[in-house]
Amino acid sequence: MRQTANSSLAEGSGQGSAEAVCFDPFGEPLETSQTAAPATLRDGAGHRAVAAVFWGLALLLVGCRVYLSDYPVAQTVAAVGEAVRTQLAAAF
């Protein structure tokens, strides 16, 4: 966003000082001034923590996928199904 001081806009509004005018990426002036509060920088520690959790989870999932790739899927699903059936039969 480009900003410039435009005295012609300030004269029309009745103010004596120059007012900063903001433009959108296409060069059109914005109606609301966004120069009052500049964008604050992100909290670096928080973003690093979130990124570390994200990549840790991604590596965990990839590691589990690689570790379990030796087992046939049908046999694993059958074993899990048998375990669930056994637990349900014992519970009821």
ABEGO torsion letter per residue (X at the ends): XBBBBBAAAAAAAGBABBBBBBBBAAGBBBABBAAABBBBBBBAAAAAAAAAAAAAAAAAAAAAAAAAAABBAAAAAAAAAAAAAAAAAAAX
